[in-house]
Amino acid sequence: MEKLPIGNNLRKLRFHHDEMTQQQLADKAGVTRQTIVAIEKGNYSPSLELAFRIALAFGTPLEDVFFLEEKQT
């Protein structure tokens, strides 16, 4: 099965939340900074539970954090 191209707005959301660091977001979501780095770079897709924890850390709906990127042909 082909991997879905999932994008995220983590960097932008961190910037708009008092320039939150990756470590601060990791602490709020209960993961390591390296996990946040991997998600932010698009190298790792979080579990549904982690995706919701990240959205809750920002106080924003899940679809404002993660989105399906358009396929490039």
Secondary structure by P-SEA (a helix, b strand, c coil): ccccccccaaaaaaaaaccccaaaaaaaacccaaaaaaaaaccccccaaaaaaaaaaaccccccccccccccc
